[in-house]
Amino acid sequence: MWPAVTAPPADGVRGRRAGSGIIGVVILLAAAVGAIVVTAYWAHMVSGQSAYTQAHGVPGRGSVVLMKSSLGKVWHEVRLDAPVDDEVSCNLYVPHGVSVKPGDHVGVVVDPQDPSYCEIPGDPYGASEGRLIQAFGVVAALVFSVPVLVGTIQGRRRSRRLRGISR
């Protein structure tokens, strides 16, 4: 009728080493923390380049000739009216809320260290996006780590209870 319920062997569950669940949890949490650190570092570097470009950039003007989109970011290629450090075009980052179409004539600030990168004057990249990316990383870490920690605690309790039954 119903199968007999038996307790696990006194020496533990076969095929599984003691503490292997904890090691897995530690690896997953380390991966989550690593992802957050890399994301925060990237956001810091991007906003640093933008702050430098806004402060020290070479002002210029040019025509938008091409629009590219990658992973939610929109970049436009701008053909500069006058070359900057022998570059005749640059990739313009267009932040949210700013509308630029191919054919528009725009003012830009060209990064003196990387003349292939330019921004719209007074509208730095990374200010709002960097905070958004960091907030996403923190929320993702919490969403990921809380269920893992709760599952680990429940698994340890269950394991202790089963050990107590088998004794």
Protein Blocks (a to p, Z undefined) as FASTA:
>chain_A
ZZcdddddfkbpehiaehklmmmmmmmmmmmmmmmmmmmmmmmmmmmmmmmmmmmmccdd
dddfbdcdeehiacdddddfbdcehiabdcddddehiacdehiacdddddfklmmbccde
hiaghklmmmmmmmmmmmmmmmmmmmmmmmmmmmmmmmmmmmmmmZZ
